[in-house]
Every structure is written in structure tokens, then in C-alpha cells.
Amino acid sequence: MKQMMLSYRQMKLTKVFPKGEKQMNKKERIPCMIMRGGTSKGVFFLENDLPQDAALRDQTLLQVMGSPDPKQINGLGGATSVTSKVAIVSVSKRPDADVDYLFAQVSVDKPVVSYKGNCGNILSAVGPFAAERGLVKLEEPLTRVRIYNVNTGKLIESEFAVENGSVKYDGDYAIAGVNGTASPIRLKFIKPAGTISDKLLPTGNVLDELEVPGVGTIQASIVDTANPLVFVRAADLGLEGNETPAQLEGFPGLLEKLEKIRGVAAVRVGLIEDYEKSAWECPGLPKMTLVAEPKDYTASDGTLVQKEQIDLLVRMMSMQKPHPAMAMTGVMCTAAAAVLEGSIVNQVLGPNVDFYRIRMGHPGGIADGGVSFRKEDGRVEIESTTGFRTANLLMAGEVFCC
């Protein structure tokens, strides 16, 4: 496997077929890699290999993923939001970063490509991808890559293992939502607060009262760290907080209700003007998140998660559907929200929480997130948030587009 990875990095992907062989209806051939990052999977491109015109690039990405189509049968997408993602990477011109990373969320069933917000799971594979493509120098036993996320204007340090001159993907670290084990990747989000504005609290409030048409008044905390999330108590919507994604989808009208709440929150923070257009104009932000006090539940792999093992329950939404696990940026933002006294997240925390390791129970299992912060003049300043993920290189080659 390591020899195969080396050959991928050394090979030139400009030609797959021998010279003179028919070029598959003259379709354009774009070098790419398919990688798993955390609990997501995406197609990774070098920026120079994609069209520079923004509209043409979006058209290309939709075609690559096979959207819009609920099955994405004619593309590389996996028919879910967590498998319809794209990373666009280039050498950074910034003195404080090694590479730039632009994240694109490609809608499965709509002709929409969204660049609003970061994806922390896909981010976990950006460092290894940069190494595979020769954008950064590998150092043993650990390589540190400074990543500038173009979407949010934030810096993240990625640290991963290197062995025998190659990225080390195999290891004994497990993350909930992914079968098997792999080598851990440490992600440190530096000064992560304020991605859609310059504020940790975009509205200026720890708690907001949202007037949601057809739903009523909902109390929420809108927190912006790594990505903006809108936190609501599961109990305020008649839920326990430990429901499975299938159960959430099965409650009549629940998903529509959650999208209305998210849309009103998007209006409140200035992302859109009409809450009814949220699924089209800002489908991914802010991320709708339900939280609750610790309770026992069964994870998607059948493992029993006991309330003593977690500090709170979290159920996130992704592109209007329940997330099967938990977004990495969601882990970071939840950790930040936990230290804000009086926030929805702070209110549901279990006893004796260690803020350097907050244990979040999600549908796939348990995710850990840590936060370093300080208080100044009654305000909380988030210095950094930290978490661990894994990644895997699945394919290197070319994708064919018209």
C-alpha cells in the first residue's frame, strides 16, 4: 500500500491512455484524488487543475459529483451531503500558511455549490493531500502543515504521521462513524471565532429569542467558531436528544420545522434576507444543532453509549438532513459554546466537565473536542480549539467532464 501511494505521488496524471488512443468523446480530463477525511468523503483538486472562472468551476463540480440527482448516479458523489464534498488546494502566498484550502459543498439534489463555511472533516485530509501532491515537505515522524481556510479566513494547524517518506495512514486510532482504525491527525483551529463576522456571538447575545413562523418562539444560542452553529434544546422541540437520524427523519414535519428555525437564524445574523430561501441561498450555514443532557443511547454501529461517558448529546443537521455523525467544525463550535455561561450548550452540560476534552455523544458515537480560552472584561476569548480525526487516500487518477 505504501509503495502504491509513492507511485501515485510520483506519477504524472496528464495521460491515462497511450498516445493516439481515442479520448473518450473528447471529454476533459481533470487530475484528482478521492479521500476520506474524518466522517466525510470528497474529491480533492489542485486549484490550477480547475477552471478559473467561478461559474464554469461550479458547473464542473456539479458534473463531477453528478448533481442534481438524489442518487448522483452519473458522478463521483455518494448521494449524501457528507459524500458530496470538494476540496480545492493550492500553495499559499501567505507567510503564515503553507497551503490554501477552499471547501465546496455540492448539493446532492439541487444545482447549488456552496462556499459558505468550512468542513473540518474534509480539512483533516488536506494536509495529507498537500503532501501527496508535493505541495509541502514531509518530515518524520510528524509533519505539520499550516492551512489557510479561504472560506472562513481562519488558520488551522494539521499534524500527521510520516513513515519511510510517505504519509502514514494506518494506525490504531478510532473515530466514531468510521469502521476500523487509522493514524490520528491533530487539528488545531487558531483564533477560530468569527467566520461570518468578527464576533464569537454574531448577534451579541448568549441567548436569542427566535420568532419562527408556524413554530413559535424558540430560544437559541448562535455561536460562530470554526463555523456558525445555531443551538436549540432538543426538549424544546419535544425530543429526547438521543434520537437516531432515521427517527428524526421519521417525525412528521420535523425537518421542515428545523429548516425554518435555521432560516430565521440565518436572517438574524445577516446571511440572507428571507428565511424561506435558506435552503437555496445559504444551505449549510448556520448549522442547525440540537443538544440535550447526557442520556444512554445506541450508536449506529450498535455500541451502547452510557450517559456517564459523555458530557452532552448533540444531533446536527447537514444540508437539511440529519448528520450521521458530527461535523468537525461542529465539534469545535460546540466546545466553544460550552464555555459560554448561560448558553444553550452550557445549560445542558453534565457535571465535572473537562473543557480540554468535552465528550459529545452523536449518532455515530463519541467525539472529543477541547477548547483553550480566557476571560477578559467579562468576555470570553477563544484562543484555540483542538480535535483529532483520521484520513485515508482512496483513489488517485482523473475524472472526465464535458
C-alpha positions in Angstrom: 0.0 0.0 0.0 2.8 2.4 0.8 4.5 1.6 -2.5 1.2 2.3 -4.3 1.0 5.7 -2.5 4.5 6.6 -3.5 3.8 5.7 -7.1 0.7 7.9 -7.0 2.8 10.8 -5.8 5.5 10.3 -8.4 3.3 9.6 -11.4 2.1 12.3 -13.8 -1.6 12.2 -14.3 -1.9 14.1 -17.5 -2.2 11.0 -19.6 -4.0 7.8 -18.7 -4.2 6.3 -22.2 -1.4 5.7 -24.6 -0.7 8.4 -27.1 -3.1 8.3 -30.1 -5.7 6.3 -28.3 -9.3 7.6 -28.6 -10.0 10.2 -25.9 -13.4 9.1 -24.7 -15.6 11.5 -26.7 -13.0 14.3 -26.1 -14.1 14.8 -22.5 -11.9 16.9 -20.4 -9.6 15.0 -18.0 -9.0 16.6 -14.6 -6.5 15.1 -12.1 -8.0 14.5 -8.7 -7.9 12.3 -5.6 -10.8 10.8 -3.7 -10.0 10.9 0.1 -11.9 10.2 3.3 -11.5 12.9 5.8 -13.0 12.2 9.2 -16.5 11.0 8.7 -16.8 12.6 5.2 -15.5 11.8 1.8 -14.7 14.2 -1.0 -12.9 14.8 -4.3 -9.7 16.8 -3.9 -8.3 19.0 -6.6 -5.3 21.3 -7.1 -6.7 24.8 -7.8 -4.8 25.1 -11.1 -6.5 22.0 -12.5 -10.0 23.5 -12.3 -11.5 26.3 -14.4 -10.6 29.8 -13.0 -13.9 31.2 -14.0 -16.2 30.8 -10.9 -19.4 29.9 -12.9 -17.6 27.4 -15.0 -15.9 25.9 -12.0 -19.3 25.4 -10.3 -20.7 23.8 -13.4 -17.7 21.4 -13.5 -18.1 20.4 -9.8 -21.8 19.7 -10.3 -20.9 17.5 -13.2 -18.1 15.8 -11.3 -20.4 14.9 -8.4 -23.4 14.0 -10.6 -25.7 16.7 -9.2 -28.5 17.5 -9.2 -29.7 13.9 -8.7 -30.7 12.2 -5.4 -28.6 9.2 -6.5 -25.7 11.1 -8.1 -25.6 8.0 -10.3 -23.7 9.8 -13.1 -20.9 11.3 -10.9 -18.5 10.7 -8.0 -20.9 11.8 -5.3 -22.2 9.3 -2.8 -25.8 10.6 -2.6 -25.4 12.2 0.8 -24.2 15.6 2.0 -21.2 14.0 3.7 -20.1 12.3 0.5 -20.7 15.2 -1.9 -17.8 17.5 -0.9 -14.9 19.0 -2.7 -11.5 20.4 -1.5 -9.6 22.8 -3.7 -6.0 23.2 -2.6 -3.1 25.4 -3.7 0.3 26.7 -2.4 -0.4 29.7 -0.1 1.1 33.1 -0.7 0.6 34.0 2.9 3.7 34.0 5.2 1.7 32.3 8.0 0.3 29.4 5.9 1.7 26.6 3.7 -1.4 25.9 1.7 -4.8 27.5 0.9 -7.9 25.3 1.1 -11.3 26.2 -0.4 -14.2 24.0 0.6 -17.1 23.4 -1.7 -20.3 21.7 -0.6 -22.0 20.4 -3.6 -25.8 19.9 -3.2 -27.0 16.4 -4.0 -30.5 17.3 -5.3 -30.1 21.0 -6.3 -27.8 22.7 -8.8 -26.1 24.5 -5.9 -22.4 24.7 -4.9 -21.9 26.5 -1.6 -18.7 28.0 -0.4 -20.1 29.4 2.8 -18.3 27.8 5.7 -15.6 25.2 6.3 -15.7 21.4 6.6 -13.5 20.2 9.4 -13.8 16.5 8.3 -12.6 17.2 4.8 -10.0 19.5 6.3 -8.4 16.6 8.1 -7.3 15.2 4.7 -6.0 18.5 3.3 -2.5 18.1 4.9 -2.0 14.6 3.6 -3.3 15.6 0.1 -0.9 18.5 0.0 1.9 16.1 0.8 0.8 13.6 -1.8 0.8 16.3 -4.4 4.2 17.6 -3.4 3.0 21.0 -2.1 4.7 20.6 1.3 7.8 18.9 2.5 7.4 15.7 4.6 9.2 15.4 7.9 9.4 12.3 10.1 7.9 11.3 12.4 5.4 14.2 12.3 4.7 16.7 9.6 2.9 20.0 10.5 1.0 21.8 7.7 -0.4 25.3 8.2 -3.7 25.6 6.4 -5.5 28.8 5.5 -9.2 28.1 5.0 -10.3 30.5 2.3 -14.0 30.2 3.2 -13.6 31.4 6.8 -10.3 33.3 6.7 -9.0 31.2 9.5 -5.8 29.3 10.1 -5.6 25.6 11.2 -2.6 23.5 12.0 -2.7 19.9 10.8 -0.2 17.4 12.2 0.0 13.9 10.9 2.4 10.9 11.0 5.0 10.2 8.3 6.9 7.0 7.9 9.5 6.0 5.3 9.0 9.2 3.4 5.2 8.7 3.0 2.1 9.8 4.8 1.2 7.2 7.4 -2.5 6.4 7.0 -2.6 3.2 9.0 -2.7 3.3 12.8 -4.7 2.3 15.9 -6.8 5.5 16.4 -10.6 5.1 16.0 -13.2 7.8 15.4 -16.9 7.3 15.8 -18.6 6.9 12.5 -15.7 5.2 10.6 -15.1 1.5 10.6 -11.6 0.3 11.7 -8.6 2.4 12.9 -6.1 4.7 11.3 -3.3 7.1 12.2 -4.5 10.2 14.2 -4.5 13.6 12.6 -4.4 16.5 15.1 -6.2 19.7 14.1 -5.7 22.9 15.9 -8.0 25.8 15.0 -6.2 29.1 15.8 -8.4 32.1 16.9 -11.4 30.3 15.4 -14.1 32.7 16.5 -15.8 34.9 13.9 -16.1 33.3 10.5 -19.1 35.3 9.2 -18.3 38.4 11.2 -15.6 39.3 13.7 -17.7 38.1 16.6 -17.9 34.9 18.7 -21.6 35.8 19.2 -22.9 37.2 15.8 -26.0 38.7 17.5 -24.1 39.9 20.5 -26.3 37.7 22.7 -25.6 34.4 24.5 -29.3 33.6 24.2 -31.7 34.8 21.4 -35.5 34.5 21.1 -36.3 33.5 17.6 -39.8 34.1 16.3 -40.3 31.3 13.9 -43.5 31.3 11.7 -45.6 28.2 12.3 -43.4 27.1 15.1 -43.5 29.9 17.8 -40.8 31.4 19.9 -37.6 29.3 20.1 -34.7 30.1 22.4 -31.4 29.6 20.7 -27.7 30.3 21.0 -25.9 31.3 17.8 -22.2 30.8 18.2 -19.6 31.3 15.5 -16.4 29.3 16.0 -14.9 27.4 13.1 -18.4 27.6 11.6 -21.5 29.2 12.9 -24.0 26.9 14.6 -27.5 27.6 15.9 -28.0 25.6 19.1 -31.5 24.7 20.3 -32.6 22.4 23.1 -34.0 19.1 21.8 -36.6 19.2 24.6 -38.0 22.5 23.3 -39.0 20.6 20.1 -40.4 17.6 22.0 -37.3 15.5 21.5 -35.1 13.5 23.9 -31.9 14.4 22.1 -30.7 10.8 21.7 -32.8 10.0 18.5 -31.2 8.3 15.5 -31.1 10.2 12.2 -33.8 7.8 10.9 -36.0 8.7 13.8 -35.5 12.4 13.2 -36.4 12.0 9.6 -39.5 10.0 10.6 -41.2 12.7 12.7 -43.8 14.3 10.5 -42.8 17.9 9.7 -39.7 18.0 11.9 -37.1 18.6 9.2 -39.2 21.4 7.8 -39.5 22.9 11.3 -35.8 22.7 11.8 -35.1 24.4 8.5 -37.4 27.2 9.4 -35.5 27.7 12.6 -32.2 27.7 10.8 -33.5 30.1 8.2 -34.7 32.6 10.8 -31.3 32.3 12.5 -29.6 32.9 9.1 -31.7 36.1 8.7 -30.8 37.2 12.3 -27.1 37.0 11.6 -27.4 38.7 8.2 -26.6 35.8 5.9 -29.9 36.1 4.0 -33.0 38.3 3.9 -35.8 35.7 3.5 -35.9 32.7 5.8 -37.9 30.8 3.2 -34.9 30.9 0.8 -32.4 29.4 3.3 -32.1 26.0 1.6 -31.0 27.7 -1.6 -29.1 30.8 -0.6 -27.2 29.5 2.4 -27.9 25.8 2.6 -25.1 25.0 5.0 -24.9 27.9 7.4 -25.6 28.3 10.2 -25.6 24.6 11.0 -28.8 23.5 12.9 -27.8 21.7 16.1 -29.9 20.1 18.8 -28.4 19.5 22.2 -29.6 17.7 25.4 -28.4 16.5 28.7 -26.5 13.2 28.7 -28.6 10.1 28.2 -28.0 6.5 27.3 -28.4 5.6 23.6 -27.3 3.1 21.0 -24.8 4.4 18.4 -25.2 3.5 14.7 -22.7 0.6 15.0 -24.8 -1.0 17.8 -22.5 0.2 20.6 -24.2 1.3 23.8 -23.2 4.8 24.8 -23.8 5.4 28.5 -24.6 8.8 29.9 -21.6 8.7 32.1 -19.3 8.5 29.0 -20.5 11.8 27.6 -20.9 15.5 28.7 -23.9 16.2 26.4 -25.9 14.9 23.5 -25.6 16.5 20.0 -27.6 16.0 16.9 -26.5 18.1 13.9 -28.2 18.8 10.6 -26.3 18.8 7.3 -27.9 20.3 4.2 -31.4 19.8 5.6 -30.8 16.2 6.6 -29.7 14.7 9.9 -25.9 14.3 10.1 -24.9 10.6 10.5 -22.2 11.6 13.0 -20.9 15.1 13.7 -19.0 17.7 11.7 -15.5 18.5 12.9 -16.3 22.2 12.8 -19.4 21.4 14.8 -17.2 19.7 17.5 -15.1 22.9 17.6 -18.0 25.3 17.8 -19.8 23.1 20.4 -16.7 23.1 22.5 -16.5 26.9 22.3 -20.2 27.3 23.2 -19.8 25.0 26.2 -17.6 27.6 28.0 -20.2 30.5 27.4 -22.1 30.7 30.7 -25.8 30.7 30.1 -25.6 29.4 26.5 -27.9 26.5 25.4 -24.9 24.2 25.3 -23.6 25.3 28.7 -27.0 24.7 30.2 -27.2 21.1 29.2 -23.7 20.0 30.2 -23.3 17.2 32.6 -21.3 17.5 35.8 -17.5 17.9 36.1 -16.7 18.8 32.5 -13.1 19.0 31.4 -13.0 21.8 28.8 -9.8 20.4 27.4 -11.8 17.2 26.5 -15.5 17.7 26.1 -17.2 14.4 25.2 -20.1 14.8 22.7 -22.5 12.0 22.1 -23.6 11.9 18.4 -25.4 9.3 16.3 -22.1 7.6 15.4 -20.6 7.5 18.9 -18.5 10.0 20.8 -16.4 12.9 19.6 -13.9 14.8 21.8 -13.2 18.5 21.4 -11.0 20.7 23.5 -11.0 24.5 23.9 -8.4 26.9 25.2 -9.9 30.2 26.3 -9.5 33.2 28.5 -11.9 35.7 30.1 -11.3 39.4 29.8 -13.6 42.2 31.0 -16.4 39.7 31.3 -15.9 38.5 27.7 -14.7 35.1 26.6 -11.9 34.9 24.0 -11.4 31.6 22.3 -7.6 31.1 21.8 -7.9 27.7 20.0 -9.9 24.6 19.7 -8.4 21.1 19.1 -9.6 17.8 17.9 -8.5 14.6 16.3 -9.6 12.9 13.1 -8.2 10.3 10.6 -8.0 10.3 6.8 -7.4 7.8 4.0 -6.3 8.1 0.4 -8.9 6.1 -1.7 -8.1 6.9 -5.3 -5.7 8.9 -7.5 -6.5 9.5 -11.1 -8.6 11.6 -13.5 -12.2 12.5 -13.6 -13.8 13.0 -17.0 -16.0 16.0 -17.7 -17.7 17.6 -20.7 
